[in-house]
Amino acid sequence: MGDTQIGFLTFLFSLPGIFAGFLAGTSIFKKAGYVRSLGAAFVFMAVPLLFIVYTKSLTVLYVAQFVFGLGRGISYSILMLLVVKSVPESRKATAMGFFQATYALGMFAGPYLTGLISQNFSLVVSYLIMFFVCLAVAISIFIFARKAQWK
């Protein structure tokens, strides 16, 4: 794969996240329900992982990156929105700091663990684990968050 294709894959991953950030400020997620939207976002991240693992088509990879980026953008936007909405004004800065610190830990731990799994098993195994984690999170959201205040 050439530099141009890798750059385009990065673009297709990043672009939908930008639009999801704009949508978070509108009533779209509120109308659909934060729980449904967040669960759908994790499904949007899970499904493309299977395509990324098993495709040999660059076009399929482009679509998978776009859908995964959309899921990531939606989930990040909704989670940040829920953090801001769920705490009193006096604690918003602390809550955002905690959110960002937790996100940063994930940004470190995710690639590190993926590297370990890939070295000891294969890249396919690491992607399948990510698929099952995203799917488990989506299912957990749909099951356990029904009674949440932020439906």
Secondary structure, DSSP 8 states (H G I E B T S, - for coil): --HHHHHHHHHHHHHHHHHHHHHHTSSHHHHH-HHHHHHHHHHHHHHHHHHHHH---HHHHHHHHHHHHHHHHHHHHHHHHHHHHTS-GGGHHHHHHHHHHHHHHHHHHHHHHHHHHHHHT-HHHHHHHHHHHHHHHHHHHHHHSTT-TT-
